[in-house]
Amino acid sequence: MPEDHFGEPVAETYDEYSAEMFRPEVVDPVVDFLAGLAGDGAALELGIGTGRIALPLAARGVRVQGIDLSEAMVTRLRAKPGGADVPVTIGDFATTKVAGTFSLAYLVFNTISNLTTQDEQVACFENVAAHLEPGGCFVIEVGVPDLQRLPRGERFVMFHVGDTHVGIDEYDVARQGLVSHHLQQTEGDAFRRSSGPFRYVWPSELDLMARIAGMTLRERWAGWKREPFTSESTKHVSVWEKA
Ligand SMILES: C[S@@+](CC[C@H](N)C(=O)[O-])C[C@H]1O[C@@H](n2cnc3c(N)ncnc32)[C@H](O)[C@@H]1O
């Protein structure tokens, strides 16, 4: 089982520190997009967390199930209105099997990068394909690797500087690895440091993983409102379809 980087200390402040991502302006387009793809079928969220997307999607009438490694995150989900009605399996979403088949599986908020090896990311696509009905879709939301901001010989890129939070990405280009360091203000002038490992992954590489798993690219956008994906896009929302 991979290491759980979303244990109690992260889970207890996740919703508060990610408050921007819980705003209706952010969540509603995601839910519109996913509900449209799910149709009358069921949806599987990999890395369901505290239910930021799963709960409003379920409130739209979509039957949602989840997989997550972190008991602490899922405890928060279950405590929310409607949370106890969303079935969640504790396990690694690269390998964990759940009962049923799905018209939609989705992995949002850069969570594919939580799998820190290429083998695990490929296994994730294969696991999703095993759960999808023919014609079912797999959706990933993830940043485009920000290497254009990294001068040769440098390792660190600041991705956020605010009054209460500073974020710094540390690159290991040879391994396609990334550690995100966060300095978050807690009380008074005190800042807490936390760091988490990722594997950044290219859109074309994800397309190959999909092909290995028997899926093909159906749509690629720069955002949930189907903004065009261009050379300037900083993230993408991609949809692969199972043959
Ligand atoms: C950034 S949070 C996203 C949570 C939620 N999807 C959201 O959008 O707010 C990533 C979630 O994925 C879970 N996670 C990370 N790696 C995982 C793995 N290999 N298997 C299962 N869950 C994993 C974490 O426990 C955490 O709940």
The ligand as an SDF file (V2000), in Angstrom:
LIG
                    3D

 27 29  0  0  0  0  0  0  0  0999 V2000
   -5.8540   16.4190   -3.3450 C   0  0  0  0  0  0  0  0  0  0  0  0
   -6.8970   15.3300   -2.4840 S   0  0  0  0  0  0  0  0  0  0  0  0
   -8.3450   15.4220   -3.4990 C   0  0  0  0  0  0  0  0  0  0  0  0
   -9.5940   15.0410   -2.7550 C   0  0  0  0  0  0  0  0  0  0  0  0
  -10.8780   15.3030   -3.5450 C   0  0  0  0  0  0  0  0  0  0  0  0
  -10.9040   14.5240   -4.7620 N   0  0  0  0  0  0  0  0  0  0  0  0
  -11.0130   16.7650   -3.8800 C   0  0  0  0  0  0  0  0  0  0  0  0
  -11.0740   17.0930   -5.0680 O   0  0  0  0  0  0  0  0  0  0  0  0
  -11.0700   17.5920   -2.9590 O   0  0  0  0  0  0  0  0  0  0  0  0
   -6.2320   13.7390   -2.9260 C   0  0  0  0  0  0  0  0  0  0  0  0
   -6.9760   12.5590   -2.3030 C   0  0  0  0  0  0  0  0  0  0  0  0
   -6.4960   11.3710   -2.9200 O   0  0  0  0  0  0  0  0  0  0  0  0
   -6.1950   10.4020   -1.9280 C   0  0  0  0  0  0  0  0  0  0  0  0
   -5.1210    9.5490   -2.4720 N   0  0  0  0  0  0  0  0  0  0  0  0
   -3.8680    9.9100   -2.8150 C   0  0  0  0  0  0  0  0  0  0  0  0
   -3.1950    8.8650   -3.3150 N   0  0  0  0  0  0  0  0  0  0  0  0
   -4.0560    7.8180   -3.2750 C   0  0  0  0  0  0  0  0  0  0  0  0
   -3.9550    6.4450   -3.6620 C   0  0  0  0  0  0  0  0  0  0  0  0
   -2.8370    5.9360   -4.1930 N   0  0  0  0  0  0  0  0  0  0  0  0
   -5.0410    5.6590   -3.4860 N   0  0  0  0  0  0  0  0  0  0  0  0
   -6.1900    6.1550   -2.9480 C   0  0  0  0  0  0  0  0  0  0  0  0
   -6.3380    7.4390   -2.5680 N   0  0  0  0  0  0  0  0  0  0  0  0
   -5.2780    8.2490   -2.7280 C   0  0  0  0  0  0  0  0  0  0  0  0
   -5.8040   11.1900   -0.7090 C   0  0  0  0  0  0  0  0  0  0  0  0
   -5.9860   10.4320    0.4680 O   0  0  0  0  0  0  0  0  0  0  0  0
   -6.7430   12.3930   -0.8110 C   0  0  0  0  0  0  0  0  0  0  0  0
   -7.9620   12.1410   -0.1550 O   0  0  0  0  0  0  0  0  0  0  0  0
  1  2  1  0
  2  3  1  0
  2 10  1  0
  3  4  1  0
  4  5  1  0
  5  6  1  0
  5  7  1  0
  7  8  2  0
  7  9  1  0
 10 11  1  0
 11 12  1  0
 11 26  1  0
 12 13  1  0
 13 14  1  0
 13 24  1  0
 14 15  1  0
 14 23  1  0
 15 16  2  0
 16 17  1  0
 17 18  1  0
 17 23  2  0
 18 19  1  0
 18 20  2  0
 20 21  1  0
 21 22  2  0
 22 23  1  0
 24 25  1  0
 24 26  1  0
 26 27  1  0
M  CHG  2   2   1   9  -1
M  END
$$$$
